Amino acid sequence: MQGNEQGLVDISITLNGREQKVAVPADMSALKLIREVLGLKGTKEGCSIGECGACTILVDRQAVNACLVFAPQLDGKDVQTIEGLNREPRFQALQQAFLDRHAVQCGFCTPGLLISVYALLLEEPCPDRDEVIRSIAGNLCRCTGYHQILSGVDRAINPDAEWRPDVG
């Protein structure tokens, strides 16, 4: 990371598997970098204070709120957004499970929820219900409710399990 004459900070990140070099203001959020500079709109801007989880991204395989991270903090990091995860088979299965269990309505919270759960699945392929609940504790959903979301995660973990609508 290095400053330049315009007062910008030169950073280099691996974004969705591709090396990106960009000059950013030192106070720019990772969310603004991703959405406004790099043009990836799947990462949503919700509260901008770290309370809704709509802007969740993976940084070195850890779920973080992009609105709480300064863009220069991403220098040298591996960053994945919803767009980059679409090629991952386990992520595709998680997306399909959300669809199968009606865990998506307006879709605004969905990218952050999917990334939060995916980060958990990277660490623990078969998490228990409490681990799943903790993983999405920072993600707010106003439409679907958490019953269908938890059911979708159950489906992703165990695709052969029968749907038990009373689980939740």
Protein Blocks (a to p, Z undefined) as FASTA:
>chain_A
ZZdfkopacddddeehiacdddddfklcfklmmmmmnopakbccfklnopnommgcceeh
iacdfklpcfklmgopacddfklmmmpmklmmmmmmmmmnopafnlmmmmmmmmmmmmmm
mmmmbacfklmmmmmmmpccfklopmlmmmmmmmmmmmmbccdfkgZZ
